[in-house]
């Protein structure tokens, strides 16, 4: 095992509904070939998308409500309960609705809220989408997204203002790597205890990162800044889970000699 750049797992996040609130996890069990459990398990269709729950396939994020175009989503505070499948939506400190996303009447409650609150941004009736085993990720492969907090800190120095790492909506936040080291790990294998992840490719950033995840204001120009200063639009990496197991914040992350397919 090679550990040229020892690092630690700082925090773990999932996003049960595409475009809605992150949820910080104390631990998670990863399975080979899968995303984090319940990550992007649901999406809110913005007008007819062509999604078929009986034959689920990847669709571009433009088919759904999303932060890149619908920054007001960041002004909502949502929480998903794994046991009951209930999503609760708060806005301005008040509960607005809740519903069981696995039940038609529960989904209807959520859909009605978005139909009213986001009426001006909809291309048709909003529909809460789901399909067993499907993830509404920004990419077709089932991967885990990794953010190097040192890279975010370096970007802060360039911009001259704090940059919340949650702008990048990653699953795993990592400390201990030099800034931008993660971009050189494509093709390498990461070990977190018994878990093995193969780094697949860099994450190209879009205008969603310009939205403050707390204020919902579009107050930065992150893709343009990345391109202007660093010559690329990348921040973070996608990795495929090869060997599963439980991980938790504080775990050491090592680059290994393993060559996994």
C-alpha positions as CSV (number, residue, x, y, z in Angstrom):
1,X,0.0,0.0,0.0
2,X,1.2,3.5,-0.9
3,X,0.3,6.4,1.4
4,X,2.1,9.3,-0.3
5,X,-0.7,11.7,0.6
6,X,-2.4,10.5,3.9
7,X,-5.8,12.0,4.4
8,X,-8.9,11.6,6.5
9,X,-12.6,11.5,5.9
10,X,-13.9,14.8,7.4
11,X,-17.7,14.4,6.8
12,X,-20.3,12.4,4.9
13,X,-23.3,13.9,3.1
14,X,-26.2,12.5,1.1
15,X,-28.9,14.3,-1.0
16,X,-32.1,12.2,-0.8
17,X,-34.0,14.5,-3.2
18,X,-32.1,16.0,-6.1
19,X,-31.6,19.8,-5.6
20,X,-32.8,19.8,-2.0
21,X,-31.0,19.9,1.3
22,X,-27.8,17.9,2.2
23,X,-28.0,15.5,5.1
24,X,-24.9,14.9,7.2
25,X,-24.4,11.3,8.2
26,X,-22.4,9.9,11.2
27,X,-21.5,6.8,9.2
28,X,-22.5,5.0,6.0
29,X,-22.2,1.5,4.5
30,X,-21.1,1.5,0.9
31,X,-22.0,-1.3,-1.5
32,X,-20.1,-2.2,-4.7
33,X,-21.4,-0.4,-7.8
34,X,-23.8,1.8,-5.8
35,X,-24.1,5.4,-4.7
36,X,-24.5,6.3,-1.0
37,X,-27.8,4.8,0.2
38,X,-30.7,7.0,-0.8
39,X,-28.4,9.6,-2.5
40,X,-30.4,11.3,-5.2
41,X,-33.1,8.6,-4.7
42,X,-35.8,11.1,-5.8
43,X,-36.1,14.0,-8.2
44,X,-38.8,16.5,-8.9
45,X,-39.7,16.5,-12.6
46,X,-40.0,20.0,-14.2
47,X,-42.5,19.3,-16.9
48,X,-42.7,16.0,-18.8
49,X,-39.2,14.4,-18.8
50,X,-39.8,11.0,-20.4
51,X,-38.6,9.2,-17.3
52,X,-40.0,5.6,-17.1
53,X,-39.9,4.1,-13.6
54,X,-40.2,0.6,-15.1
55,X,-37.2,1.2,-17.3
56,X,-35.2,3.9,-15.4
57,X,-32.4,5.6,-17.4
58,X,-30.1,8.5,-16.8
59,X,-31.6,11.9,-17.8
60,X,-29.9,15.3,-17.8
61,X,-30.5,17.5,-14.8
62,X,-32.3,20.0,-17.0
63,X,-35.4,17.7,-16.8
64,X,-35.7,18.3,-13.1
65,X,-35.9,21.2,-10.6
66,X,-32.2,21.9,-9.9
67,X,-30.0,24.5,-8.3
68,X,-28.3,25.5,-11.6
69,X,-31.6,27.2,-12.7
70,X,-33.8,27.1,-9.6
71,X,-31.6,28.7,-6.9
72,X,-34.6,29.2,-4.6
73,X,-34.5,25.5,-3.8
74,X,-31.6,26.3,-1.5
75,X,-33.9,28.4,0.6
76,X,-35.8,25.3,1.6
77,X,-34.7,23.1,4.5
78,X,-35.7,19.5,4.0
79,X,-35.2,16.2,5.9
80,X,-35.8,12.7,4.8
81,X,-36.6,9.8,7.2
82,X,-35.3,6.4,6.0
83,X,-37.8,4.4,8.1
84,X,-41.0,6.2,7.2
85,X,-39.8,7.6,3.8
86,X,-41.3,11.0,4.9
87,X,-39.8,14.2,3.5
88,X,-40.5,17.3,5.6
89,X,-40.1,20.7,4.0
90,X,-39.4,23.9,6.0
91,X,-39.3,27.4,4.6
92,X,-38.4,30.5,6.6
93,X,-38.4,28.4,9.8
94,X,-42.0,27.1,9.3
95,X,-43.0,23.6,8.2
96,X,-44.7,23.8,4.8
97,X,-45.5,20.2,4.0
98,X,-44.5,16.6,4.6
99,X,-45.3,13.4,2.7
100,X,-44.3,9.7,2.3
101,X,-42.3,9.7,-0.9
102,X,-43.1,6.0,-1.4
103,X,-46.8,6.6,-1.4
104,X,-48.9,8.3,-4.1
105,X,-50.8,10.5,-1.7
106,X,-47.5,11.5,0.1
107,X,-45.9,12.5,-3.1
108,X,-48.9,14.5,-4.1
109,X,-48.6,16.6,-1.0
110,X,-45.0,17.5,-1.9
111,X,-45.9,18.0,-5.6
112,X,-48.7,20.5,-4.6
113,X,-46.2,22.5,-2.5
114,X,-43.8,22.8,-5.4
115,X,-46.6,23.5,-7.9
116,X,-47.6,26.5,-5.8
117,X,-44.2,27.7,-4.6
118,X,-42.3,27.3,-7.9
119,X,-45.1,28.0,-10.3
120,X,-43.2,30.6,-12.3
121,X,-40.3,28.2,-12.9
122,X,-42.2,25.2,-14.0
123,X,-42.6,23.9,-17.5
124,X,-45.5,21.6,-16.4
125,X,-46.9,20.0,-13.3
126,X,-44.1,18.9,-11.0
127,X,-43.9,15.2,-10.3
128,X,-41.9,13.4,-7.6
129,X,-40.0,10.7,-9.4
130,X,-38.5,7.4,-8.1
131,X,-37.5,3.9,-9.2
132,X,-36.0,1.1,-7.2
133,X,-32.2,1.2,-7.3
134,X,-32.1,4.3,-9.5
135,X,-30.1,7.5,-8.6
136,X,-30.9,10.8,-10.2
137,X,-27.2,11.8,-10.3
138,X,-25.7,14.3,-12.6
139,X,-23.8,11.4,-14.3
140,X,-25.0,8.0,-15.6
141,X,-22.6,5.9,-13.6
142,X,-23.4,5.1,-9.9
143,X,-20.5,6.8,-8.1
144,X,-19.5,8.6,-5.0
145,X,-18.4,12.3,-5.2
146,X,-15.4,13.4,-3.2
147,X,-14.4,17.0,-2.3
148,X,-10.9,18.0,-1.2
149,X,-11.4,20.7,1.4
150,X,-7.9,22.1,0.8
151,X,-9.0,22.8,-2.8
152,X,-12.0,24.7,-1.5
153,X,-9.8,26.7,0.8
154,X,-7.4,27.5,-2.0
155,X,-10.4,28.8,-4.1
156,X,-11.4,30.9,-1.1
157,X,-8.1,32.6,-1.2
158,X,-8.5,33.4,-4.8
159,X,-12.1,34.7,-4.4
160,X,-11.3,36.5,-1.1
161,X,-14.5,35.3,0.6
162,X,-15.6,32.1,2.4
163,X,-16.7,29.3,0.1
164,X,-19.0,26.8,1.7
165,X,-18.0,23.3,0.6
166,X,-21.6,22.4,0.4
167,X,-21.8,24.5,-2.8
168,X,-20.2,21.4,-4.5
169,X,-22.8,19.0,-3.1
170,X,-20.3,16.2,-2.6
171,X,-20.7,13.0,-0.6
172,X,-17.3,12.7,1.0
173,X,-15.3,15.7,2.3
174,X,-11.6,15.0,2.7
175,X,-8.8,16.7,4.7
176,X,-5.1,16.1,4.4
177,X,-4.5,16.2,0.7
178,X,-2.8,19.3,-0.8
179,X,-5.0,21.6,-2.8
180,X,-6.1,20.1,-6.1
181,X,-4.2,16.8,-5.4
182,X,-7.5,14.9,-6.0
183,X,-7.4,15.9,-9.7
184,X,-4.3,13.8,-10.1
185,X,-5.9,10.7,-8.6
186,X,-7.9,9.6,-11.6
187,X,-7.3,5.9,-12.2
188,X,-6.0,5.4,-8.7
189,X,-7.5,3.3,-5.9
190,X,-8.5,4.8,-2.6
191,X,-8.6,2.7,0.6
192,X,-10.8,3.6,3.6
193,X,-10.4,0.7,5.9
194,X,-11.6,-2.3,4.0
195,X,-13.5,-0.1,1.4
196,X,-11.9,0.4,-2.0
197,X,-13.0,3.1,-4.4
198,X,-11.6,3.6,-7.9
199,X,-11.3,7.2,-9.0
200,X,-13.1,7.5,-12.3
201,X,-12.9,11.2,-13.4
202,X,-12.9,14.8,-12.3
203,X,-16.1,16.7,-11.6
204,X,-16.7,19.5,-14.1
205,X,-18.6,22.3,-12.3
206,X,-21.7,24.2,-13.4
207,X,-23.5,27.3,-12.3
208,X,-25.2,25.5,-9.4
209,X,-22.0,26.2,-7.4
210,X,-22.7,29.9,-7.8
211,X,-25.6,29.5,-5.4
212,X,-25.1,30.1,-1.7
213,X,-26.5,26.9,0.0
214,X,-27.7,29.0,3.0
215,X,-29.0,32.3,1.6
216,X,-30.0,30.9,-1.8
217,X,-28.4,33.9,-3.5
218,X,-26.5,33.5,-6.7
219,X,-23.4,35.4,-5.4
220,X,-20.3,33.9,-7.0
221,X,-18.9,32.9,-10.4
222,X,-17.2,29.7,-9.5
223,X,-16.9,27.9,-12.9
224,X,-15.6,31.0,-14.5
225,X,-13.1,31.6,-11.6
226,X,-11.9,28.0,-11.9
227,X,-11.3,28.4,-15.6
228,X,-9.7,31.8,-15.3
229,X,-7.3,31.0,-12.4
230,X,-6.6,27.3,-12.8
231,X,-7.3,26.7,-16.5
232,X,-10.1,24.1,-15.9
233,X,-13.7,23.9,-14.5
234,X,-13.0,21.0,-12.2
235,X,-13.4,20.6,-8.4
236,X,-13.7,17.2,-6.9
237,X,-13.7,13.6,-8.2
238,X,-16.1,10.8,-8.8
239,X,-15.2,7.3,-7.5
240,X,-16.8,3.9,-8.0
241,X,-17.2,1.7,-5.0
242,X,-15.4,-1.6,-5.7
243,X,-15.3,-3.2,-2.3
244,X,-18.0,-2.2,0.2
245,X,-18.1,-1.6,3.9
246,X,-18.8,0.9,6.6
247,X,-17.0,4.3,6.7
248,X,-17.2,7.2,9.1
249,X,-15.6,10.6,9.7
250,X,-12.1,10.3,11.0
251,X,-11.2,7.3,8.9
252,X,-7.9,7.4,7.1
253,X,-7.9,7.5,3.3
254,X,-4.9,6.1,1.5
255,X,-3.9,5.8,-2.1
256,X,-3.0,2.2,-2.8
257,X,-1.2,0.2,-5.4
258,X,-4.3,-1.9,-6.1
259,X,-5.4,-1.8,-9.7
260,X,-9.1,-2.5,-9.6
261,X,-11.4,-2.8,-12.6
